[in-house]
């Protein structure tokens, strides 16, 4: 391998590791689970892991960047509206 190839391989690996960190934080996963998610998305799209990793890292600073659905941040389900349990108990005690 030439020096240029080694530098490219190192940069690629750094990008993959950063993407693993982003996915692990975003989805509350262990690093291995985040890598498996990343690898699965790459395989299903016929892309290299390093290519998908670049998009994941870019999405950390650009919320408008669209990621594959299996990597996108899942929004929590909305909580039901209404009185909180604490307020409901307080209202019962007041009556």
RABELBEL-V663566 format. One record per pair of residues at least 4 apart in sequence whose ideal C-beta (glycine too) atoms are under 8 Angstrom apart, sorted by the first residue. I is the first residue (numbers start at 1). GAP is how many residues later the second one is. D is the distance in whole Angstrom. If there is no record, write none. Layout:
{{I	GAP	D} {I	GAP	D}}
//
This chain:
{{1	4	4} {1	5	5} {1	8	8} {2	4	7} {3	4	6} {4	4	6} {5	4	6} {6	4	6} {7	4	6} {8	4	6} {9	4	6} {10	4	6} {11	4	7} {12	4	7} {12	38	4} {12	41	8} {13	4	6} {14	4	6} {15	4	6} {15	35	6} {15	38	5} {15	39	6} {15	42	6} {16	4	6} {16	19	8} {16	22	7} {16	33	6} {16	34	6} {16	37	5} {17	4	7} {18	4	6} {18	35	7} {18	38	8} {18	39	5} {19	4	6} {19	15	8} {19	19	6} {19	33	7} {19	34	4} {19	35	8} {19	37	4} {19	38	5} {20	4	6} {20	11	5} {20	14	5} {20	15	5} {20	18	7} {20	33	8} {21	4	6} {21	10	8} {21	13	8} {22	4	6} {22	34	5} {22	35	6} {22	37	7} {22	38	5} {23	4	6} {23	6	6} {23	11	4} {23	14	6} {23	15	6} {23	33	6} {23	48	7} {24	4	8} {24	5	5} {24	6	7} {24	7	5} {24	9	8} {24	10	4} {26	47	5} {27	7	7} {27	10	7} {27	46	8} {27	47	7} {29	4	4} {29	5	5} {29	8	7} {30	4	7} {31	4	6} {32	4	6} {33	4	6} {34	4	6} {35	4	6} {36	4	6} {37	4	7} {37	33	7} {37	34	7} {38	4	6} {38	11	6} {38	14	6} {38	15	6} {38	18	7} {38	33	7} {39	4	6} {39	10	6} {40	4	6} {40	30	7} {41	4	6} {41	11	5} {41	27	5} {41	29	5} {41	30	5} {42	5	5} {42	6	6} {42	7	5} {42	9	7} {42	10	5} {44	24	8} {44	26	7} {45	7	7} {45	23	6} {47	4	5} {47	5	6} {48	4	7} {49	4	6} {50	4	7} {51	4	7} {52	4	6} {52	16	7} {52	19	7} {53	4	6} {54	4	6} {55	4	6} {55	10	7} {55	12	6} {56	4	7} {56	11	7} {56	15	6} {58	4	6} {58	7	6} {59	4	7} {59	6	4} {59	8	5} {66	6	8} {67	4	4} {67	5	5} {68	4	7} {83	4	5} {83	5	5} {83	8	7} {84	4	7} {85	4	6} {86	4	6} {87	4	6} {88	4	7} {89	4	6} {90	4	6} {91	4	7}}
//
